Structure formats: C-alpha cells, structure tokens
Amino acid sequence: MTLQKQAMHVGVRFYRVDGVELVLVPLMAEVASFTRSAGDGYFLVALMGEPGTAYPLDLRHSGSYEPEYLLKKFKLDRRGYSYSPEELAQALRQVADDLANEEVD
C-alpha cells in the first residue's frame, strides 16, 4: 500500500445562509493530482449535519448551483435531508457573491 499526503494551509470557510450550513474548502491547483476538480474557483462544498453530502463545485460558474444539478451531485432526494435543492442553490448563489466580493477587496 502506498500512502500519499500533501498538507497545505488553506482558508476553510463556514457559512450559514437562511439555515443552510455549509463548509467550503478551497481546492488548489497543487492538489490536482488528488482530485479531478481543483484549481481556481473550485471548492469542496460540504453540508453540515448531512453525512455523505460533499462535492467539489466551481462556484464561478452559475451552472454549479442549479437545483437539478445539486439534486444529483449531493443526492438530495428530500428524504431525511434538511435542505431542498432549491434552498441549497439559493445559499450557494449568496456564497458565490460573497466570494466574488472577496476578490474585489
């Protein structure tokens, strides 16, 4: 068995938007060998309190927060989940706006 490790200090972000609680971990180009989705704009988005709900998203592209897309990627089938795909989409739009504002500052 081969163990690979790459440690980086990254700015993990925690958001609460209208009751939707999210954790965002930036996926840097340096970790591209560990994931297909890495680089500018990509974040590993995890839903707090929802086991198994994490997916890499490029929050610079509006298609990443379409309810139908989120339904499939986060497997939100409305059974046992706190958030609907529409609620998650709205929260991610606000998070994307906040991230865009960070870049301007």
C-alpha positions as CSV (number, residue, x, y, z in Angstrom):
1,M,0.0,0.0,0.0
2,T,1.3,3.4,-0.9
3,L,0.3,6.4,1.2
4,Q,0.4,9.9,-0.5
5,K,0.0,13.1,1.5
6,Q,0.1,16.7,0.7
7,A,-0.5,19.2,3.5
8,M,-1.5,22.8,2.8
9,H,-2.8,25.6,4.9
10,V,-6.0,26.8,3.3
11,G,-8.7,29.2,4.3
12,V,-11.7,27.0,5.2
13,R,-14.9,28.9,5.2
14,F,-18.0,28.3,7.2
15,Y,-21.3,29.8,6.0
16,R,-24.9,29.9,7.4
17,V,-27.4,31.2,4.8
18,D,-31.0,31.2,5.9
19,G,-30.5,28.0,7.9
20,V,-28.3,26.2,5.3
21,E,-25.0,25.5,6.9
22,L,-22.0,24.9,4.6
23,V,-18.3,24.3,4.8
24,L,-16.1,25.3,1.9
25,V,-12.6,24.1,1.4
26,P,-10.7,25.6,-1.5
27,L,-9.2,23.1,-3.9
28,M,-5.9,24.4,-5.1
29,A,-4.2,23.5,-8.3
30,E,-1.4,22.0,-6.2
31,V,-3.7,19.2,-5.2
32,A,-5.0,18.4,-8.7
33,S,-3.3,15.0,-8.6
34,F,-5.7,14.1,-5.7
35,T,-8.9,15.2,-7.4
36,R,-10.3,15.9,-10.8
37,S,-11.7,19.2,-9.6
38,A,-9.0,21.5,-8.4
39,G,-7.8,25.0,-9.2
40,D,-9.2,28.5,-9.4
41,G,-12.8,28.7,-8.2
42,Y,-13.2,25.1,-7.0
43,F,-14.3,24.4,-3.5
44,L,-15.2,21.1,-1.8
45,V,-18.6,22.0,-0.5
46,A,-20.0,20.0,2.4
47,L,-23.4,20.3,4.1
48,M,-23.1,20.5,7.9
49,G,-25.2,17.8,9.6
50,E,-25.8,15.8,6.4
51,P,-23.4,12.8,6.3
52,G,-22.1,11.9,2.9
53,T,-23.0,15.3,1.3
54,A,-19.8,16.8,-0.1
55,Y,-19.0,17.6,-3.7
56,P,-16.4,19.8,-5.5
57,L,-18.0,22.8,-7.2
58,D,-16.7,25.6,-9.3
59,L,-18.6,28.5,-7.8
60,R,-17.6,30.9,-10.6
61,H,-20.0,29.1,-12.9
62,S,-23.7,29.5,-12.3
63,G,-24.4,26.0,-13.6
64,S,-22.8,24.7,-10.4
65,Y,-25.7,25.9,-8.3
66,E,-28.7,24.9,-10.4
67,P,-31.2,22.9,-8.3
68,E,-31.3,19.9,-10.6
69,Y,-27.5,19.6,-10.7
70,L,-27.3,19.9,-6.9
71,L,-30.0,17.3,-6.5
72,K,-27.9,14.8,-8.4
73,K,-24.5,15.6,-7.1
74,F,-25.5,15.9,-3.4
75,K,-28.1,13.1,-3.7
76,L,-30.7,15.4,-2.1
77,D,-33.8,13.3,-2.6
78,R,-35.8,15.1,0.1
79,R,-36.0,12.0,2.3
80,G,-34.2,12.8,5.6
81,Y,-32.3,15.9,4.3
82,S,-32.7,19.3,6.0
83,Y,-32.2,21.2,2.8
84,S,-34.0,21.2,-0.6
85,P,-32.0,21.6,-3.8
86,E,-33.6,25.0,-4.2
87,E,-32.5,26.1,-0.8
88,L,-29.0,24.9,-1.4
89,A,-28.9,26.6,-4.8
90,Q,-30.0,29.9,-3.2
91,A,-27.4,29.6,-0.4
92,L,-24.7,28.8,-2.9
93,R,-25.6,31.9,-5.0
94,Q,-25.1,34.1,-2.0
95,V,-21.8,32.4,-1.1
96,A,-20.6,32.8,-4.7
97,D,-21.5,36.5,-4.5
98,D,-19.5,36.8,-1.2
99,L,-16.5,35.1,-2.7
100,A,-16.6,37.4,-5.7
101,N,-16.7,40.4,-3.3
102,E,-13.6,39.0,-1.5
103,E,-11.7,39.1,-4.8
104,V,-12.6,42.7,-5.4
105,D,-11.5,43.8,-1.9
